Amino acid sequence: MSERNTRIIAVANQKGGVGKTTTSLNLAAGLAELKKRVLLIDMDPQGNASTGSGLELGEDQATICEVLLGEAEAADTVVRVEEMGYDLLPANGDLTAAEVGLMEAEDRATVLKQALLPLAGRYHYIIIDCPPALNVLTLNALTAADAVLIPMQCEYYALEGLTALLNTIEQIQNSVNPALEIEGLVRTMYDIRNNLSGAVSKQLHEHFGDKLYGTVVPRNVRVAEAPSFGQSVIHYDRESRGAVAYMGLAGEFLRRSGERV
């Protein structure tokens, strides 16, 4: 862990539909099950991590939008999601306004990093669900993060999209966040019957070696159903293959972080 005793992980991939929000939410839930204090930050204007956590935003509830615009403090905006066991910094469509506001700010890359400083030490892990784009919101997440976790669907265009993300990470390492690391790559929606999945998986292993997580998340109907019930798959159907995989991912994540599980 870093000196501040809170490790910040950005879950990023500019390609949509790769299980990014699902991985963010279920990793947070899995770590909470393993007795870790976790904050999940929804940095996507679609707000799927918020609705998938079962949160219905009231009119007076501030979101990450107000935090980024300097209109609210992060600590005052955090919502406790009791059923999941973690805290949440929620988002909704208003976040698009923050994106526009950040574009005009001089310190636009470091706004989230500064906003999270008062939370240092309160959590073991902060998980940031990034939007499916390499925009100023993702830039803020990668600048604030200690490491990046990349969900990958093993399909034809997967490696092509990965190159752009790796280039962005390298640019950030060379400028605003030299300490940023690649935590690893996680294969999601994996179909063992598909020969292409195996071929892409082999390529990922050749390119990234031990950065490729051993845990593989299968294509599983329970994983797809859980968000509509406002739950992680771990809480929705603990015995399902998806839930077992995400608990395995949380365990592997902790072991890679040097913790005993």
ZAMARGU-4260 file (C-alpha; in steps of 0.2 Angstrom, whole numbers, plus 5000, padded with zeros to 4 digits):
<rodrens>
0) 5000/5000/5000 | 5005/5018/4998 | 5011/5029/5012 | 4994/5036/5015 | 4987/5018/5017
5) 4974/5020/5004 | 4977/5012/4987 | 4967/5020/4973 | 4963/5009/4958 | 4956/5016/4941
10) 4946/5003/4931 | 4948/5009/4914 | 4946/5004/4896 | 4939/5016/4883 | 4930/5002/4874
15) 4912/5001/4879 | 4904/4984/4884 | 4919/4976/4891 | 4912/4973/4909 | 4921/4989/4916
20) 4907/4995/4928 | 4903/4977/4932 | 4921/4973/4937 | 4922/4990/4947 | 4906/4986/4957
25) 4910/4967/4960 | 4928/4970/4964 | 4922/4983/4977 | 4909/4971/4984 | 4921/4957/4984
30) 4934/4967/4994 | 4921/4973/5006 | 4916/4954/5009 | 4934/4951/5013 | 4933/4964/5027
35) 4941/4979/5018 | 4935/4997/5019 | 4931/5002/5001 | 4925/5017/4992 | 4918/5015/4974
40) 4918/5031/4964 | 4907/5032/4949 | 4915/5043/4936 | 4904/5039/4922 | 4890/5051/4917
45) 4879/5035/4913 | 4879/5032/4932 | 4878/5013/4930 | 4889/5010/4945 | 4877/5020/4956
50) 4861/5012/4949 | 4869/4995/4950 | 4873/4998/4968 | 4854/5000/4971 | 4856/5019/4974
55) 4841/5030/4970 | 4848/5048/4970 | 4837/5061/4980 | 4835/5079/4974 | 4846/5085/4987
60) 4860/5072/4985 | 4876/5079/4979 | 4886/5069/4967 | 4904/5068/4960 | 4899/5082/4948
65) 4898/5094/4963 | 4914/5088/4970 | 4924/5091/4954 | 4916/5108/4952 | 4921/5113/4969
70) 4903/5114/4975 | 4904/5100/4988 | 4917/5090/4998 | 4920/5072/4994 | 4918/5067/5012
75) 4900/5075/5013 | 4895/5067/4996 | 4899/5049/5000 | 4884/5038/5002 | 4885/5021/5013
80) 4878/5006/5003 | 4874/4995/5017 | 4869/4980/5008 | 4885/4980/4998 | 4896/4984/5012
85) 4905/4999/5003 | 4904/5017/5002 | 4899/5026/4985 | 4903/5043/4977 | 4888/5043/4965
90) 4886/5050/4948 | 4872/5054/4936 | 4870/5064/4919 | 4875/5080/4928 | 4893/5074/4927
95) 4894/5079/4908 | 4893/5097/4915 | 4908/5094/4926 | 4917/5087/4911 | 4914/5103/4902
100) 4919/5113/4917 | 4935/5103/4919 | 4940/5106/4901 | 4942/5125/4905 | 4951/5123/4922
105) 4970/5126/4923 | 4973/5111/4934 | 4960/5100/4925 | 4970/5084/4927 | 4972/5085/4946
110) 4955/5090/4952 | 4949/5073/4958 | 4966/5069/4966 | 4965/5085/4976 | 4947/5081/4981
115) 4951/5064/4987 | 4965/5070/4999 | 4954/5072/5014 | 4949/5054/5012 | 4966/5048/5014
120) 4968/5034/5026 | 4949/5032/5028 | 4948/5017/5016 | 4959/5002/5012 | 4955/5004/4993
125) 4946/5017/4982 | 4940/5009/4966 | 4936/5022/4952 | 4924/5017/4938 | 4930/5027/4923
130) 4919/5031/4908 | 4921/5022/4891 | 4932/5036/4884 | 4949/5043/4885 | 4942/5060/4891
135) 4946/5073/4905 | 4936/5062/4917 | 4947/5047/4914 | 4962/5058/4914 | 4957/5064/4932
140) 4955/5046/4937 | 4972/5040/4931 | 4980/5055/4938 | 4973/5052/4955 | 4976/5033/4954
145) 4990/5022/4960 | 4987/5009/4947 | 4975/5004/4933 | 4965/4988/4931 | 4960/4985/4913
150) 4945/4973/4910 | 4947/4965/4893 | 4934/4955/4882 | 4944/4942/4872 | 4938/4947/4855
155) 4945/4953/4839 | 4946/4972/4842 | 4952/4970/4860 | 4970/4972/4857 | 4968/4987/4845
160) 4958/4997/4858 | 4971/4992/4871 | 4985/5001/4862 | 4977/5018/4864 | 4974/5016/4883
165) 4992/5010/4885 | 4998/5026/4876 | 4987/5037/4887 | 4994/5028/4903 | 5012/5031/4896
170) 5009/5050/4893 | 5002/5052/4911 | 5017/5043/4918 | 5028/5055/4909 | 5019/5070/4915
175) 5006/5072/4929 | 5008/5054/4938 | 5025/5046/4936 | 5020/5033/4950 | 5005/5026/4940
180) 5007/5007/4937 | 4997/4994/4927 | 4989/4984/4941 | 4984/4971/4928 | 4972/4965/4914
185) 4956/4955/4918 | 4948/4944/4905 | 4929/4947/4906 | 4914/4939/4897 | 4925/4924/4893
190) 4917/4911/4882 | 4927/4895/4884 | 4918/4888/4868 | 4924/4902/4857 | 4941/4898/4849
195) 4944/4917/4847 | 4943/4919/4866 | 4957/4907/4868 | 4968/4915/4854 | 4966/4932/4861
200) 4969/4926/4878 | 4986/4918/4872 | 4991/4934/4864 | 4987/4944/4880 | 4998/4932/4890
205) 5012/4933/4878 | 5012/4953/4878 | 5008/4955/4897 | 5015/4940/4906 | 5011/4940/4925
210) 5001/4957/4923 | 4987/4946/4916 | 4976/4940/4930 | 4974/4922/4932 | 4956/4924/4937
215) 4944/4924/4922 | 4926/4930/4923 | 4915/4919/4912 | 4900/4925/4901 | 4886/4922/4914
220) 4868/4927/4914 | 4868/4931/4933 | 4882/4944/4930 | 4870/4952/4917 | 4855/4951/4928
225) 4862/4958/4945 | 4863/4977/4940 | 4844/4977/4936 | 4841/4972/4954 | 4853/4985/4961
230) 4865/4972/4967 | 4882/4965/4964 | 4882/4947/4957 | 4890/4942/4973 | 4875/4947/4983
235) 4862/4942/4969 | 4868/4924/4967 | 4883/4919/4977 | 4884/4902/4970 | 4884/4907/4952
240) 4900/4906/4941 | 4900/4925/4940 | 4900/4927/4958 | 4913/4914/4962 | 4924/4922/4948
245) 4923/4940/4956 | 4926/4934/4973 | 4942/4925/4966 | 4947/4941/4957 | 4945/4951/4974
250) 4956/4937/4982 | 4969/4938/4968 | 4969/4957/4969 | 4973/4956/4988 | 4987/4943/4985
255) 4995/4954/4972 | 4994/4969/4984 | 5004/4959/4996 | 4990/4955/5008 | 4985/4938/5015
260) 4968/4932/5010
</rodrens>
